[in-house]
Amino acid sequence: MAHIVVLGAGLGGSIMAYELADEIGKGDTITVVTKDPTYHFVPSNPWVAVGWRERDDITIDLAPTMKKKGIKFVTTAAQKLHPEENRLELIDGSSISYDYIVIATGPELAFDEIEGLGPHGGFTQSVCHIDHALQAKVVFEELKKNPGPVIIGAVQGASCYGPAYEFCFILETALRKAKIRDQVPITFVTSEPYVGHLGLDGVGDTKGLLESEMRNKHIKWMTSTKVKKVEDGKMTVEEINDDGSSKGEKVLPFAFSMMLPAFRGIKPVSGIEGLSNPRGFTIVDQHQQNPKFKNIFAVGVCVAIPPMGPTPVPCGVPKTGFMIESMVTATAHNIGQMLRGEEPSNVGTWNAVCLADFGDSGIAFVAQPQIPPRNVNWSSQGRWVHLAKIGFEKYFMRKIKKGTSEPFYEKMGMSMLGINKLKAVKKG
């Protein structure tokens, strides 16, 4: 009889619990620990920020589904993990003992690393959380009343670039629909060495596709750029040359800005020797297992992955939905093996599949594996991506609500490649 704790109930944690429920034996138990009792579909946050979705459209109360699956659901935040004691301390002073624990917390958002950044006392907006997106919506409504310059992008050390591009183009579409696009100059500011790098050194022709889309939509861009500080209505940035030297600083005015921050691990699992790296991300091997504490696994954005290579401004590697899903499946099977007295042998595929919605079109890409060189390196664009993103949102929400463990990202990736082959046949 084993007790397995899943810390976190976002994309990785919720499906982690569902897949574990299919692996455990009679008498084994699962407890999910989370500070937020509701699941919200993060990929829809850019739509929320321009008023195309409301909170209730993309949130699910997890308690009924967890109960149906026989999973204990604790909605109290973690205080500190004590791996030597196999104990998770909660902020209310209580503790939960475990035989195995899966860390699936997602990241802490490092707004504080740049003066004036972020929605918590800063001057920029975010789409990393539903609460942030709703606050951004309020500021966006003010922008429509008083149009002015807009800055969208991702700061140095960020490891999630897709939502920045998505929001930039979604905002541009929303401004056109409001018939004020001509009054709103848009600048995309990013730490990436080139547009479409995405922390992945590009996928297919993401560089060409995104640059072309920006030119068509009259969006200016600045790459290899650090954000030095943000003040009310102005952002100080520094462009960096390929050799690391400075091109100089600029002060950019804005009426609205959304900048994605760098990530780090959450405090309850940070600063533990052998478990976390200096940024607080959890160290795992190819089996998603921590090398020092063999009964600790981790999945999702909280996992430590080294950057792809040196860039003039630091860029992290994203953990996409497909990658997270493959981590989850491997972890569930590996814990199942250990419960049966076997050695873990499952390895995640770590592929990337992405639908980047632009409001009325979009770009899709498949990278297998996520880190080059790749067996598949494909990207495409069109209105079909926008429609596919809507369908994906509805399907995934249904999956979370029903508590199914069906792997969807892989099917989606294969479907997109099938569409591409069909197009190629028709052209031929």
ABEGO torsion letter per residue (X at the ends): XBBBBBBEABAAAAAAAAAAAAABBBGBBBBBBBABABBBBAAAAAAAAAGABBAAAABBBAAAAAAAAGBBBBBBBBABBBAAAGBBBBAAGBBBBBABBBBAAEBBBBAAABBGBEABGBABBBAABAAAAAAAAAAAAAAAABBBBBBBEBBBGBABAAAAAAAAAAAAAAAAAAGAAAABBBBBBBABABBGAGGAGEBEAAAAAAAAAAAAAGBBBBBGBBBABBBBGBBBBBBBBAAGBBAEBBBBBBABBBBBBBBBBBAAABGBBGABBAAGBBBBBAAGBBAABAABBBBEAABBBBBAEBBABBBBBBBBAAAAAAAAAAAAAAAAAAAAGBBBABBBAGBBBBBBBAGABEBBBBBOBABOBBABBBBBBEAAAAAAAAAAAAAAAAAAAAGBABBAAAAAAAAAAAAAAAAAAAAX
